[in-house]
Amino acid sequence: MLSTDPKLSIIVPCYNYAHFLEESIDSILKQKYTDYELILIDDGSSDTTWEIMQTYQAQHPHIRIFQNRVNQGIFAVNNLGWKEAKGEYLHFFSADDVYRHSCLDKVMELFTKNPQLGLVCTDIDYFQPNSQKTTKLLDDQTEPQIYTPKEMGPLFELTNFWVPGLTCVVKNETLKKYGHLDPKLENISDWYCFHKIALFEGIGYIPEPLMAMRLHDETYTARVKRNKKRKRATYVHLLNTLLKEKDTCKKFKQAGLLHFVSKELKWKCRLNPRYWGFR
């Protein structure tokens, strides 16, 4: 019997991804772990997204569905899903991506064994119709690892480790402690939030690709990156956010997490005294 007080809330916003949605939902429903609710949100789609969601809800009592009449954007919708979530843990998932076998079993087991953890991430697969590539965050690890806040800065600075937002399952109370997914940060909203949590709280890491991201030209991140003005506005908002959060800013700079921003905004960082600290 499914719990009325689920341990995990999986939040899946969808905007005109009806052609991907069923594969994504099915990958969740095939998981052996069942102590979860699935929150599906149609963000003003013009395709058959809402009809698909209604069909699944009718068949699965642990699925809850919501609909926006007007598109609000992925992180505004994620925040709506978060507000509705009942779970102790949260996973913000994408309607075009998929879970690998035993994903939830392994992630939730790590939380169970380490209840102090606020965040768990995993390796990630990237896939297209005729290809697949696995990104390992740390090549030398084969077993789940727990990293303390003191270890996170050097780990970011001295290795290629990063926190893929897609793979992050986060404790609800931890996310509340560190704010929200800022819609103005666009495609780096989850990057900023989860790296901030990792630096202040530490992280659990499973060196196995338990989730897979579909690569195509119409992903949210791809659309933002194609629009240079929009991308730069996002980075400027990040710098302005960090200027207001001095402790966070210090940790991000020490960990070497801002190189891509200073490179993209090199002239603004050189010419505007407000941003000289990011050169």
KEKE-3310 file (N, C-alpha, C; in steps of 0.2 Angstrom, whole numbers, plus 5000, padded with zeros to 4 digits):
npx = (5004:5003:5010:5002:5009:5022:5039:5047:5046:5043:5045:5039:5040:5032:5033:5026:5031:5026:5029:5040:5036:5029:5039:5048:5039:5036:5049:5050:5039:5043:5053:5059:5058:5045:5040:5035:5028:5022:5023:5016:5016:5009:5014:5007:5006:5003:5001:4998:5001:4993:4983:4989:4995:4983:4978:4988:4987:4974:4976:4986:4986:4996:5000:4999:4992:4994:4990:4995:4988:4994:5011:5024:5038:5052:5058:5050:5039:5044:5046:5032:5028:5036:5030:5018:5023:5024:5033:5048:5060:5065:5064:5068:5064:5065:5054:5059:5069:5076:5075:5087:5088:5085:5088:5081:5081:5094:5098:5089:5093:5106:5103:5095:5105:5113:5107:5110:5113:5110:5109:5110:5119:5123:5132:5130:5121:5122:5111:5106:5096:5105:5116:5126:5133:5143:5145:5157:5159:5169:5183:5190:5182:5172:5162:5149:5151:5153:5155:5161:5157:5170:5177:5172:5176:5190:5188:5180:5189:5201:5198:5188:5175:5158:5141:5128:5113:5101:5103:5101:5095:5086:5085:5070:5069:5082:5083:5074:5081:5091:5085:5078:5074:5079:5070:5076:5089:5088:5094:5104:5100:5097:5110:5117:5110:5111:5125:5128:5122:5130:5142:5140:5134:5139:5139:5132:5138:5135:5144:5139:5129:5114:5104:5098:5101:5092:5098:5095:5090:5080:5080:5078:5090:5098:5091:5092:5106:5108:5103:5112:5111:5101:5108:5119:5113:5108:5120:5125:5115:5118:5130:5126:5118:5127:5135:5127:5127:5139:5146:5143:5148:5162:5165:5161:5170:5183:5182:5183:5172:5167:5174:5169:5159:5166:5174:5164:5159:5170:5173:5164:5167:5180:5178:5168:5168:5160:5161:5174:5179:5177:5185)
npy = (4994:5011:5025:5038:5048:5052:5047:5053:5066:5068:5079:5085:5096:5101:5106:5107:5094:5082:5072:5066:5063:5052:5041:5046:5047:5033:5028:5031:5025:5012:5010:5000:5006:5013:5022:5036:5051:5057:5072:5080:5093:5103:5116:5126:5120:5117:5105:5088:5086:5088:5079:5067:5067:5066:5054:5045:5049:5044:5030:5028:5031:5038:5048:5066:5079:5095:5111:5124:5138:5147:5148:5148:5145:5135:5135:5142:5134:5123:5128:5129:5116:5111:5118:5111:5099:5084:5076:5071:5072:5078:5078:5086:5084:5081:5082:5076:5068:5052:5040:5028:5010:5005:5017:5025:5016:5016:5029:5033:5024:5028:5040:5034:5027:5038:5049:5062:5069:5081:5082:5072:5066:5060:5051:5054:5050:5055:5056:5053:5049:5040:5038:5038:5044:5043:5053:5053:5059:5058:5049:5040:5034:5021:5017:5022:5039:5050:5067:5080:5097:5104:5097:5099:5112:5110:5099:5103:5113:5106:5095:5087:5087:5091:5096:5089:5096:5089:5076:5077:5073:5081:5085:5091:5100:5105:5112:5122:5129:5135:5143:5145:5140:5151:5159:5169:5166:5157:5144:5140:5140:5129:5124:5134:5133:5120:5118:5128:5122:5110:5116:5121:5111:5099:5083:5068:5056:5046:5035:5031:5031:5035:5042:5049:5061:5068:5074:5087:5100:5108:5109:5117:5123:5123:5132:5144:5146:5149:5161:5175:5187:5184:5174:5181:5190:5182:5178:5190:5192:5182:5186:5198:5192:5185:5195:5200:5190:5187:5177:5165:5169:5170:5157:5151:5157:5153:5140:5139:5140:5150:5153:5151:5161:5173:5173:5174:5186:5195:5208:5216:5213:5219:5232:5238:5243:5237:5224:5220:5211:5198:5196)
npz = (5000:4996:5004:5013:5017:5010:5009:4999:4987:4970:4958:4943:4930:4915:4899:4884:4881:4877:4869:4875:4888:4893:4892:4902:4914:4915:4917:4931:4937:4936:4945:4960:4972:4981:4990:4988:4981:4965:4957:4944:4933:4922:4912:4905:4892:4874:4868:4870:4883:4895:4894:4894:4907:4915:4911:4917:4930:4933:4934:4943:4960:4968:4960:4957:4949:4941:4933:4924:4916:4909:4903:4915:4917:4920:4933:4941:4941:4947:4960:4963:4963:4974:4984:4985:4989:4999:5004:5014:5007:4991:4974:4959:4944:4926:4912:4900:4903:4911:4923:4928:4931:4948:4953:4963:4974:4978:4980:4991:5000:5004:5010:5021:5028:5031:5039:5042:5030:5018:5005:4990:4976:4960:4947:4929:4914:4897:4884:4866:4852:4845:4852:4868:4883:4897:4911:4923:4940:4948:4944:4952:4961:4967:4976:4986:4993:5007:5009:5019:5024:5025:5016:5004:4997:4993:4985:4975:4969:4966:4959:4945:4950:4951:4955:4948:4944:4939:4945:4958:4974:4987:5004:5011:5022:5022:5009:5012:5022:5014:5005:4990:4973:4962:4950:4942:4940:4930:4920:4928:4941:4949:4949:4957:4969:4974:4974:4983:4995:4996:4999:5012:5019:5015:5006:4999:4988:4974:4964:4951:4936:4938:4933:4918:4906:4892:4877:4867:4855:4860:4874:4890:4895:4883:4876:4883:4883:4869:4868:4870:4876:4886:4893:4898:4907:4916:4922:4927:4937:4945:4950:4957:4967:4974:4979:4989:4998:5007:5014:5007:4994:4997:4999:4986:4978:4983:4981:4967:4959:4950:4938:4925:4925:4926:4915:4905:4907:4907:4903:4909:4922:4923:4920:4928:4944:4954:4952:4953:4962:4956:4946)
capx = (5000:5007:5010:4999:5014:5027:5046:5050:5041:5046:5042:5041:5036:5032:5030:5026:5036:5021:5032:5045:5033:5027:5045:5050:5035:5037:5055:5049:5035:5047:5057:5056:5056:5038:5037:5035:5022:5024:5019:5016:5014:5008:5016:5004:5007:4998:5001:4994:5004:4988:4979:4994:4995:4976:4978:4992:4984:4968:4979:4991:4984:5001:5002:4995:4993:4992:4990:4995:4985:4999:5018:5028:5045:5053:5060:5044:5035:5047:5044:5025:5028:5039:5025:5013:5026:5022:5039:5054:5065:5063:5068:5066:5065:5064:5050:5062:5074:5074:5078:5090:5086:5087:5090:5078:5083:5101:5099:5086:5097:5111:5100:5093:5111:5116:5101:5112:5114:5105:5109:5114:5120:5125:5135:5125:5122:5119:5109:5103:5094:5110:5123:5126:5140:5142:5150:5159:5161:5176:5185:5193:5178:5167:5158:5146:5155:5151:5160:5159:5158:5177:5180:5169:5179:5195:5185:5178:5194:5206:5195:5182:5169:5153:5134:5123:5106:5096:5103:5101:5089:5088:5080:5065:5071:5088:5081:5070:5086:5095:5081:5073:5076:5078:5069:5080:5095:5087:5096:5109:5096:5098:5117:5118:5107:5114:5132:5128:5121:5136:5148:5138:5131:5142:5135:5133:5139:5135:5148:5135:5125:5107:5099:5100:5098:5091:5101:5091:5090:5075:5080:5078:5097:5100:5087:5095:5113:5108:5102:5118:5109:5098:5113:5123:5108:5108:5126:5125:5110:5121:5135:5123:5116:5133:5137:5122:5128:5146:5149:5142:5152:5168:5165:5161:5177:5188:5181:5184:5166:5165:5178:5165:5155:5171:5176:5159:5158:5176:5173:5160:5171:5185:5176:5163:5171:5156:5162:5181:5181:5176:5190)
capy = (5000:5017:5029:5044:5053:5049:5049:5057:5069:5069:5085:5085:5101:5099:5111:5104:5088:5076:5066:5063:5063:5045:5038:5049:5044:5026:5026:5032:5020:5005:5009:4996:5010:5015:5027:5042:5054:5060:5078:5082:5100:5105:5123:5129:5117:5117:5099:5083:5085:5087:5073:5061:5067:5064:5046:5042:5050:5039:5024:5028:5035:5042:5054:5072:5083:5102:5114:5132:5140:5152:5146:5152:5144:5128:5135:5145:5128:5119:5131:5127:5109:5111:5121:5106:5092:5081:5072:5073:5073:5081:5077:5090:5080:5084:5078:5073:5064:5046:5036:5021:5005:5005:5024:5028:5012:5017:5036:5033:5019:5032:5044:5031:5026:5044:5054:5069:5071:5086:5082:5066:5067:5054:5052:5056:5048:5060:5052:5055:5043:5035:5038:5039:5046:5044:5058:5052:5065:5056:5043:5035:5031:5015:5016:5029:5043:5056:5073:5085:5104:5106:5093:5101:5117:5107:5094:5107:5116:5102:5089:5089:5086:5096:5094:5089:5097:5083:5070:5079:5073:5085:5085:5097:5106:5108:5117:5128:5133:5139:5148:5143:5140:5157:5159:5174:5162:5153:5137:5139:5141:5123:5123:5138:5131:5114:5119:5131:5117:5106:5119:5122:5105:5092:5079:5061:5055:5039:5035:5027:5035:5033:5046:5051:5068:5068:5080:5090:5107:5112:5109:5123:5125:5125:5139:5150:5147:5151:5168:5178:5192:5181:5171:5186:5193:5177:5178:5196:5191:5177:5190:5202:5188:5183:5201:5201:5184:5187:5170:5161:5172:5168:5149:5150:5159:5149:5133:5140:5139:5155:5154:5152:5167:5179:5172:5176:5193:5198:5216:5219:5212:5223:5239:5240:5242:5233:5217:5218:5205:5192:5196)
capz = (5000:4995:5010:5012:5020:5007:5010:4993:4982:4964:4955:4936:4926:4908:4894:4877:4880:4877:4865:4880:4895:4895:4894:4909:4919:4915:4921:4938:4939:4936:4951:4965:4978:4980:4995:4984:4977:4959:4956:4937:4932:4915:4912:4900:4886:4869:4865:4874:4890:4901:4893:4896:4914:4917:4910:4922:4937:4934:4935:4949:4965:4971:4955:4958:4943:4942:4927:4923:4910:4906:4905:4920:4917:4924:4941:4945:4942:4952:4966:4964:4965:4981:4989:4986:4991:5006:5006:5018:5002:4985:4968:4954:4938:4919:4908:4894:4906:4913:4929:4927:4936:4955:4955:4970:4979:4980:4983:4997:5005:5006:5015:5027:5032:5033:5040:5042:5024:5015:4998:4987:4969:4956:4940:4925:4907:4892:4878:4860:4849:4843:4856:4875:4886:4904:4915:4930:4943:4951:4941:4956:4966:4965:4981:4989:4997:5011:5010:5024:5021:5024:5011:4998:4993:4989:4980:4969:4967:4964:4954:4941:4953:4952:4957:4942:4947:4938:4949:4966:4978:4993:5010:5011:5027:5019:5004:5015:5025:5010:5001:4985:4966:4960:4943:4938:4938:4924:4919:4933:4947:4953:4950:4962:4975:4976:4976:4990:5000:4996:5002:5019:5022:5013:5001:4998:4981:4972:4958:4946:4932:4940:4930:4911:4903:4885:4873:4861:4854:4864:4881:4893:4895:4877:4874:4887:4881:4863:4869:4873:4881:4892:4897:4902:4912:4921:4926:4931:4943:4950:4954:4962:4972:4978:4983:4995:5002:5007:5016:5001:4989:4998:4998:4979:4975:4986:4978:4960:4955:4946:4933:4919:4925:4925:4908:4901:4909:4908:4902:4915:4929:4923:4920:4934:4951:4958:4951:4953:4966:4953:4940)
cpx = (5004:5005:5006:5003:5021:5034:5049:5045:5045:5042:5044:5037:5037:5029:5031:5031:5032:5025:5038:5042:5032:5034:5048:5046:5036:5043:5055:5045:5038:5051:5054:5054:5049:5036:5038:5028:5025:5020:5021:5013:5014:5009:5013:5005:5001:4998:4997:4996:4998:4984:4983:4994:4988:4976:4982:4989:4978:4970:4983:4989:4990:5004:4997:4997:4991:4993:4990:4992:4990:5006:5021:5035:5046:5054:5054:5039:5037:5045:5036:5025:5031:5034:5020:5016:5025:5029:5044:5059:5061:5067:5065:5068:5063:5059:5053:5068:5072:5078:5081:5087:5089:5089:5087:5080:5090:5102:5095:5089:5102:5108:5098:5099:5114:5111:5103:5113:5108:5104:5113:5114:5123:5129:5129:5126:5119:5117:5105:5100:5099:5116:5121:5133:5138:5148:5151:5161:5168:5178:5187:5189:5173:5162:5155:5150:5151:5156:5157:5160:5165:5180:5178:5173:5185:5193:5183:5184:5199:5204:5190:5175:5164:5146:5129:5116:5101:5097:5102:5094:5091:5083:5076:5068:5078:5087:5078:5076:5090:5092:5077:5077:5074:5077:5073:5087:5094:5090:5102:5106:5098:5106:5119:5116:5110:5122:5133:5127:5127:5141:5146:5136:5135:5137:5137:5133:5139:5138:5145:5130:5117:5102:5102:5097:5098:5094:5097:5091:5085:5075:5080:5085:5099:5097:5090:5102:5113:5107:5107:5116:5105:5103:5117:5119:5108:5114:5127:5120:5114:5127:5132:5120:5121:5136:5133:5124:5135:5149:5149:5147:5159:5169:5166:5168:5183:5188:5182:5178:5164:5169:5174:5161:5160:5173:5170:5158:5164:5176:5169:5164:5177:5183:5171:5166:5167:5158:5170:5183:5180:5181:5195)
cpy = (5006:5022:5036:5050:5051:5052:5054:5060:5071:5074:5085:5090:5099:5104:5109:5099:5082:5070:5063:5061:5056:5041:5040:5046:5037:5024:5027:5027:5013:5004:5004:5000:5013:5020:5034:5045:5057:5066:5080:5089:5102:5113:5126:5126:5117:5110:5094:5082:5084:5081:5067:5061:5065:5056:5043:5043:5045:5032:5023:5033:5040:5048:5060:5076:5090:5105:5121:5133:5144:5149:5151:5151:5138:5129:5138:5139:5124:5121:5129:5120:5108:5113:5115:5099:5090:5078:5075:5075:5075:5079:5081:5087:5083:5079:5075:5069:5057:5044:5030:5016:5006:5012:5026:5023:5014:5024:5036:5029:5023:5037:5040:5029:5032:5049:5061:5072:5076:5085:5075:5068:5060:5056:5052:5053:5054:5055:5055:5049:5038:5035:5039:5040:5046:5049:5055:5058:5064:5050:5038:5032:5026:5014:5022:5032:5048:5061:5078:5092:5106:5103:5096:5107:5114:5102:5097:5110:5112:5096:5092:5088:5092:5092:5094:5090:5091:5077:5071:5078:5076:5085:5092:5102:5109:5114:5123:5132:5137:5142:5144:5142:5146:5157:5164:5171:5157:5146:5135:5140:5135:5122:5128:5135:5125:5114:5123:5126:5112:5109:5120:5116:5099:5089:5072:5060:5047:5038:5030:5031:5032:5037:5048:5057:5067:5075:5081:5097:5112:5111:5116:5127:5127:5131:5145:5151:5150:5159:5172:5183:5189:5177:5176:5189:5188:5177:5184:5195:5187:5182:5195:5198:5186:5189:5202:5195:5183:5180:5165:5163:5170:5161:5148:5152:5155:5142:5133:5139:5144:5157:5155:5158:5173:5179:5175:5184:5197:5205:5219:5219:5217:5231:5242:5238:5237:5225:5215:5212:5198:5191:5190)
cpz = (5000:5001:5008:5014:5017:5009:5005:4989:4976:4960:4947:4932:4919:4904:4887:4876:4880:4874:4869:4886:4897:4896:4901:4914:4920:4919:4928:4940:4939:4941:4956:4971:4977:4985:4993:4982:4971:4957:4949:4936:4925:4915:4906:4893:4881:4866:4870:4881:4895:4900:4896:4904:4917:4917:4916:4929:4938:4936:4941:4954:4968:4966:4957:4952:4944:4935:4927:4917:4906:4908:4909:4920:4922:4931:4945:4946:4947:4959:4968:4967:4972:4986:4990:4989:4998:5008:5010:5013:4996:4979:4962:4947:4932:4915:4902:4897:4909:4919:4926:4933:4943:4957:4962:4975:4982:4983:4990:5002:5008:5011:5022:5031:5034:5034:5041:5036:5022:5008:4995:4979:4966:4950:4936:4918:4903:4886:4872:4857:4847:4847:4864:4878:4893:4907:4922:4934:4946:4948:4946:4961:4963:4970:4983:4994:5001:5011:5014:5021:5020:5018:5004:4994:4990:4984:4974:4965:4963:4960:4950:4944:4953:4954:4951:4945:4945:4942:4957:4969:4985:4998:5010:5016:5025:5014:5007:5019:5021:5004:4996:4978:4963:4952:4939:4937:4933:4925:4925:4940:4952:4954:4956:4969:4978:4977:4982:4996:5001:5000:5010:5022:5021:5008:5001:4990:4979:4965:4953:4943:4934:4937:4923:4908:4895:4882:4867:4860:4858:4871:4884:4893:4888:4874:4877:4884:4874:4863:4873:4878:4887:4896:4901:4908:4918:4926:4930:4937:4948:4954:4959:4968:4977:4982:4989:5000:5003:5009:5010:4995:4990:4997:4990:4976:4977:4982:4970:4956:4950:4940:4926:4919:4923:4918:4903:4901:4910:4908:4908:4921:4929:4923:4925:4941:4956:4958:4951:4957:4962:4947:4941)
residu = (MET:LEU:SER:THR:ASP:PRO:LYS:LEU:SER:ILE:ILE:VAL:PRO:CYS:TYR:ASN:TYR:ALA:HIS:PHE:LEU:GLU:GLU:SER:ILE:ASP:SER:ILE:LEU:LYS:GLN:LYS:TYR:THR:ASP:TYR:GLU:LEU:ILE:LEU:ILE:ASP:ASP:GLY:SER:SER:ASP:THR:THR:TRP:GLU:ILE:MET:GLN:THR:TYR:GLN:ALA:GLN:HIS:PRO:HIS:ILE:ARG:ILE:PHE:GLN:ASN:ARG:VAL:ASN:GLN:GLY:ILE:PHE:ALA:VAL:ASN:ASN:LEU:GLY:TRP:LYS:GLU:ALA:LYS:GLY:GLU:TYR:LEU:HIS:PHE:PHE:SER:ALA:ASP:ASP:VAL:TYR:ARG:HIS:SER:CYS:LEU:ASP:LYS:VAL:MET:GLU:LEU:PHE:THR:LYS:ASN:PRO:GLN:LEU:GLY:LEU:VAL:CYS:THR:ASP:ILE:ASP:TYR:PHE:GLN:PRO:ASN:SER:GLN:LYS:THR:THR:LYS:LEU:LEU:ASP:ASP:GLN:THR:GLU:PRO:GLN:ILE:TYR:THR:PRO:LYS:GLU:MET:GLY:PRO:LEU:PHE:GLU:LEU:THR:ASN:PHE:TRP:VAL:PRO:GLY:LEU:THR:CYS:VAL:VAL:LYS:ASN:GLU:THR:LEU:LYS:LYS:TYR:GLY:HIS:LEU:ASP:PRO:LYS:LEU:GLU:ASN:ILE:SER:ASP:TRP:TYR:CYS:PHE:HIS:LYS:ILE:ALA:LEU:PHE:GLU:GLY:ILE:GLY:TYR:ILE:PRO:GLU:PRO:LEU:MET:ALA:MET:ARG:LEU:HIS:ASP:GLU:THR:TYR:THR:ALA:ARG:VAL:LYS:ARG:ASN:LYS:LYS:ARG:LYS:ARG:ALA:THR:TYR:VAL:HIS:LEU:LEU:ASN:THR:LEU:LEU:LYS:GLU:LYS:ASP:THR:CYS:LYS:LYS:PHE:LYS:GLN:ALA:GLY:LEU:LEU:HIS:PHE:VAL:SER:LYS:GLU:LEU:LYS:TRP:LYS:CYS:ARG:LEU:ASN:PRO:ARG:TYR:TRP:GLY:PHE:ARG)
# end
